[in-house]
Amino acid sequence: MGMEDHFWFNLLWLAAYFGVLVCMSGFGLHRLLMVILYVKHRREVPHPKGEWKELPVVTVQLPMFNERYVVEGLLRKVTSIDYPKEKLEIQILDDSTDDTWTLCQQQVDFYAKQGYDIKCLHRADRSGYKAGALEQANQVARGDFLLILDADFRPEPDILRVTIPYFTDDKVALVQTRWGHMNRRRNLLTRLQSIFLDGHFALEQLVRNRSGRFFTFNGTAGVWRKCAIEDAGGWQHDTITEDMDLSYRAQLKGWRFVYLNDYVTPAELPEDMDGFKTQQHRWTKGSIQVCKKMLGTMWRAPVPLKVKLEATTHMTCNFSYLGLVLLCVLVMPVCTGVVRPSGAWSWDSPRMLMLTFTLFFFATVTVCLFYVVAEYIVHPKRWWVVFLLLIPLMGLGVGMGVNNAKAVLEALFTKAAVFERTPKFGESAQAKLSVEQRAKGYKALKSGFIPVLELLFGFFFLAVEVGTFYYGITENLMGLVNFILMSPFLGFFYTGASSLWRIFHGMLRRRRGSVAVS
């Protein structure tokens, strides 16, 4: 390659590298905006407009599919809700293909004898998945308000006493409660997930609601006004995040949402990597599907610019996973000195140092600040613990890049919308169930080539580390570059090895079982 060719190769590569970093920094800037808006609106707690003279009828809807491990615990909590029995209807929306349906029938018989209006609506197929089940159930629901709970949620007895008064405002369509995490401390993965989710629930959702921007229903732990669902076009199942889709359609119709950050509804986090990947894949793919469907409508709607900008960020943020994977490819020649800027823009020039620091701040520091503030909101006395987990937290975020980038591409180039559910095993499942028992009934969890690709990325960054070590010594950049590369190196090995270990461990146990039988 000649001198001139080398110059243009350097220029194009660095342009692509810094272009991706600028885009990633844009999402980091959004995180900083969330923190600033939280400080501004943190004291603006919503309050009900009034009280009901006569409590309305509420239908509790419990969508489930092969949830044998959690159905009994869910119904114990639902039937403990403090609300008049004559005003409460319970619908079990069961699409199960295993013995969950039989278990549901037993539970219906048990609680019906105690005076509860409880029914099990069983479908022979899963057309429309969760959205299809909710759509069908709404046609026969007795209540004007619908409390929706996924099978792993455990509502507190006063959930309706707290949420229903907000509907005295005729414009309120949804009251969403904050998710809690029953098994937050089960292992490292659940601790990291809880931090990720706290950032969304305790900070993002709060800020969006209190600052006059749109926020979205999270699929569970919220109460809907039934006529608002109908007015917005009903449950639609052309995406796999039907909750996000309906939320935007309802708010564009003029309905208001209320977010209760101080009221928590506990739920179960996935305890193994495959379950977490399945959940993240579904959420990522669904959000891009909603983006394709609703982004144009949002910009044509007569709503404030701040609403349009926030909704755009929300619907497009998962495109950052494509940028992350691309950055993983672009970073090696840059960090090892194969591609480097020269002249007035050399690494040690003041303007390059300023650019590098600015991008590093918005792409990394703002994200860390976002999660630190979220943990302060949730755990004001133990928020400092998040500092001990920042490196594995960032590593897990990077390590999920391959899994979630695949979801983005599937949403962009395929129309299929298969709803792969997250495993749910109940509060004491870890002590009682083996790997094979926990996987039974969750055949949708297929790792495929993703763990192998993640490990390849891990080895790729190991090679980058070796090259960077030499380049860092010669250029005096080793400390900063190695810190930045530490998270990708750990993250890809963590996500890939965790999935492969589960596969290997299951094969080993099955082999031992077959040997014992023979």
N, C-alpha and C positions, 0 to 999 in steps of 0.2 A: 504494500500500500504506500503510495507516494505521500509527500508531505502535505500537499493540498487535500488529497483524499482523507488523510488522517485528521486534518483540521475539520472537515465537514462531518466526518464520522463522530468526532468528539462533540461538535456543536449540536448535531441532531440528537445524540444520546443524552447529553446534558439537558437539552431542551425538554425531552420526554421525561427525564428524571425529575427536574424541577417543576414541570407541568403537573405531574402526578402529585408531588408534594404540596403544591399550591392548592390543588383540589382537596386533598386530605386536610389541609390547614383550614379550608373553608368550613368543614364540618366541626373542626376544633373551635373555630370562632363562634359557631352556633352554641357549643357547650359553654363558652364563656358568657355569651348573651343570656343563657338560661340562669347562670349564677347571678348575674347582675339583676335580672328581672325578679329572681327570688328575693334578693335583698330588698327590692322595691315593694313587692307585693306580699311579703311573708305574713303580715298581720291582717290581711284582708280575708278573714275566715268567713265562708258562706253560712247563712242562717236561714231557716225556713221562713216563708212568708206568713204562715199562720198555722192553725191546728184544724184537724178534721172534726166536724161536729159528729159525724158518724164514720167510722173507719171503712174504707173501701175494701172490696174483695181483691185478694192478691193470689195469683197462681204462681207456685214455685215450680220451675221447669228444670229437670235434671237430665240433660243429654248424656248418654253413655253407650259404650260399645265394648263388650267383653271386659267389664270392670268388676269381676268377681271379688277382688281383694278389698274393694273400698265401698261397695254399695251399702253394706250394713252400717258402717261408721257414718256415712253420709246421711242416711235416713234417721239415725239416732239424733244427729244434730238438727236436722230439718224439723223433725217432730218435736224438738225442744224449743223451737222459736216461740217467743212470747207474742202470740197473736190469737184472737178468738178463732176457735175451730170452725165456726160457721162462716167465717170470712176468709178461710184459708183453703186453697186447693193445691194438691201436690200431683204433678205429672212426671212420671218416670218415662223418659223418651228413649226407649231401648232398641238399638239396632243390632243387638248381640247375635253371634252365631255359635256361642258356646253355652254353658249352663248358667250364665248370668241371668238369662230370661227366667229360668225356673226359680232362681234365688229371688229375683224381683217379685215374682208372683207370690212367693211365700211371705215376703215383706209386706206386700200390699194387703194380703189377707190378715196378717198380724195387726197392722196399724188400722185397717178398716174396722176391725172389731173394737178398737179403742175410740172410734168415733171420728176418725180423720177421713176427709174427702180425698182419697188417694187412688190414682189409676196408673196402670202401666200401659203405655201406648207402644206396642211392638210393631216394627216394620220388617217385612220379609227381605227387603233390600235396603241399600244405603244410598239411594239416589239423593244427590244434593248433600250427602253427609250430614254434618251437624246443622247446617242451614236448612236442609230439606226437612229434618226432623222438627226443628223449631217452626218452620213455615206450616207444616201439617198440624202441629200441636196448637198453634194460635187459632186455628179455625174452630176448635172445640174448647178453648180455654175459657173458664168462667170468669176469671178476674179481669179487671180493667188495668191492672198493673202486674208485671211479670218479673219475678226474681229468678235470675238465671244463675245456676251453680254447676260448674264442672264436678266430676265425680270425686276429685281429690280435695275439694274445698270443705271447710268445716265452719259454717256460719255461727256467729255468736247469737245467743237467744234474743238480743234486742235489735237485731239488724233491721227489722221492719219498723220497729218503733222509732229508730233513728232516721231511716231513709224516707219513709212514706210522707212525713210532714212537708218535705220539700215540694211534693206534687200539688200542694195547695196553690202553687203558682201554675196557672194553666199553660204556660209556655215551656215548662220543664218537661223534657222527654226522657231524660236518663239521670239517675244518681249512681255514680260509680264509687265503690269503696276501694281502699288501698289493699293490695295483696300483702299478706304476711307469709312467713316461711317456717313451717313447723319443724323441718329437719335442716335448718340453716347450718348447724354445727356437726352434721353427720360425717362429712369428710371435706377435703380441700375443695373439691369440685362444687359442692353445695355452698360452701362459704363464698367462693368466687361468683357463683350464679346470683347469690343473694345481693352481692354488691352491685352487679350489673342491673338487676331488677330494681333495686332501691333507687338507682340513678334515674330509671324511667318513671317509677311510681311516685317517689317522694319528692322529686325535683321537676322533671319534665312535665308530668301530668298536672301537677300543682300550678306551675308557672303558666302553662297554656290556658288553664281554666281561669285563673285569677287575673291574667293580663288581657283577657278578651279575645284570645285566639281559640281555634278549634282544638279540642282533644278528642280522643276516640275511646269508645267502649273496648274493654279488654277481654270480651268474650265470656266473662263470668264475674261473679261477685258484684253485680249491679242490678238495678231495678229499672225496667222500661215502662213507659206509658204505652199500652198496646195500640192505641189509635195513632200514636206518633210513628210507630213501625209501619202501619198501614199507609199513612200519609206519605212516608218516604219511599214507598214502593215495595215494602215488605222485605223479608229475608231473600236474598238472591245468592245463588251458588255458582256463579261463573268465576269466583275467586275462592281461595281456601282461607282467606281472612275475612269472612263475611261480616265480622264485627266492625272492622275498620271501614269496610265498604258502606255498610248501613249508617255508620256514624257520620261520615261526610255527607251522605245524601240527606240525612235528617237535619243536620245543621245548616245545610244550604237551603232547606225548606223554611228556615227561621226558628227551628226548635232550639231550646237552650239545654245545656248539660251542666250538671253540678258534680264536682269532684270532692270527696270527703277524705282529705289526707290524714286526718286524725282518727279515722275509724278503720280498723284493720280486720280483714277476713283471712284467716290462715289457710295455707295450702301446702301441698307437697312439691318439692323440687326434684327433678330427675337426679338419681344418685349415681348413675354410671354415664360414661362418655357417649355411648350410642344413643341413650335416651335424650341427652342434652343436644346432640347433633340433630336428631329427628325433630325436636321442638324448634331449634334455630332454623333448620332448613325450611320448615313449614311457615314460620313467621316471616322469614326473608323472602321466600317465593311469593307468599300471599301479598306482602306489601308492594312488591314490584307489579303484581297483577292489578292491584288497586291503583297504582300509579298510572299504568297504561289505560285504565278505565276512567279514572276520575281527574287526572291532572288538567286536561284541557277544559273540562267542565268547571273546575275550580277557578281557572283564570278567566273564564267567560262570565262567571257569576258576579253579581253586584255586592261584593263583600269588601271590607277594608284591605288595603295592601298588606298590612302586617299579618292578616289571616292567610292571604294567598302565599306569602313568603314562608310562613311557618309550616303550612300544609305541604308546600313544595319540598321543604327540607325533610319533613317527616316521611313523605312518600319516596324520596330519592336517596335517603341516607344510606340504604343498603347497597347502592351502586359503589360505595366506597370499598366494598370487598373486591370488586374487580380491580380497582386502583391498587389495593393492597397486594394482590397477587402480581400485578404488573410491576409494582415497586420492588417486589422480591426478585424479579428477573433483572431489573435495571440497576439494583444496588451493588451487585458484585463488582462489575468493572469500575464503578465509581469509588467504592471503598477500598479496593485493592490497587488503585492507581493506574489501571489500564486506560481508563478514561479520566482525564482531569482538565479543569479549566486552566487557562494560562493568561499571562499578561496582566491587565488591570483587574481581571476577575479571577486571579489565582486564589487558591484556598486561603492563603494568609493575608490577602488584601482586605482593607477595612470594609469595603462594600460587600465582599463575599462573606466575611464574618458576620456582618449585620444581617444579610439575607439568610444565612444559615441559622443564626440564632432566632430570627423571627419565625422561620418555618418550624424550627424545633419547638419553639414556645407554643405556637398555635396547634401543631399536630400532636404534641405530647403533653406539655405542662398543663394546658387548659383541660385536657381530658382527665388527667389526674386530679386537678382541682375540682372538677365536676363531681367525681365520685367521692372525694373527701367531704365536700359540702353535703352531698346526699346522705352519707353515713352520719354526719353531724345531726341532720334532721331526724333520722331514724333512731340513732343511739347517741344522744347528746353527752353521755358520760363515758362512752367507750369508742367514740369516733376515731380516736388516734390509732386504733388497731388496724385501720385500713392502710396505714403507711407500711405495715409489715407485709401486706399482701399486694402492694402496687406492682412489683415486678412480675409475680405469677399472674396477676390480673391482666396486665398488658400482654403478657405472653399468651394467655388463653385467648384474648381478643384477636391477636395475630394468628394464632394456631387455628382458629375457626375460619380463617380466610378461604381456604380451599373448599370446605364444605359449603359455606355460604355463597361463594362465588358461583359454584355449580348451581345453587338454587336460583341465583339471579339470571343465569343463562337459560335455565329451564323456563323461567317465567317469561323471558323475552322471546324465545324461539319455539315454545311448545304451547299447545292449548290445554293439554291434559292437566287436571287439577285433582290429583289423588290426595285425600286427607289422611296423612299418616299420624296417628295419635301418639301422645307422649305416655310412656309407661307409668302406671300408678299402682302402688303396692300397699299403701296404708302405713300407719305410724310404726308398727312393729315388724314390718316386712323384712328388714335387714337381718334380724336374728332368726327368723323362721324359715326363710326361703333360700334354696340353693340358686346358683346361676341359671340352671336349666329351668327350674320352677318359675323364676322371675321372668324368664324370656318366653315361657309358654303363653300363647295367646297374643303375642306381639310380633307376629311374623313380618310385619311391615318394616321392622328394624333390620335393614340390610346395609352392611358397611360398604360392600363393593370394593372399588379400587381406591376410595378416598383415603383410608388409613395408610396404604402403601405410598400414595402420592405425598401425603403429609410427612411420612418418614423420609422420603426423597428430598423434600424441601428442608427437613432437619439436617440431613447430611450435606445438602447444598450450603446451608448457612454455617455448618462446621468448616467446610472448605473456605468459605468467606472469612471466618474467624482466623484461620491459619494465614490466609493472604493478608488480612488486615493487620495481624500482629506484626508482620514484617514491614508493611507500609506505614503503620502507625509509629514504629520506632524511627523510621527514616524521616517522617514528616511531623513527628511530635503530635499526632492526633489520636493516639491509641486509646486514651482514656475515654474520650467522648464517643468515638466510633464503636468501641467494644461495648459500651453501655447500651447504645442504640441497638446493636445486634444481639445482645443477650436475650431479649424477649422473643424475637423470632426463633432463635436457636432452641430455647427451652419450650416455646409454645408448640411448635410443630412436632417435636418429639413427644410432648405430653399428650396431644390430641391423637396422634397416630398410634403411639405405643399403647395407650389406654384401650383403644378399640381392638387392636390386634391381640392384646393380652386377654380380653374377654373371649375372643374367638378361640384362642389357643387353650385357655383354661376350660372352656366348654368341651372342646374336642378331647382334652385329657380326661375329664371326668366321665365322658361317655365311653371312652376306651377302657377305663378302669371298671366301669359298670358292666361292659360286655365281657371282660375277662372274669369278673366275679361270677357272672351268670354261667359262663362256660365251665 
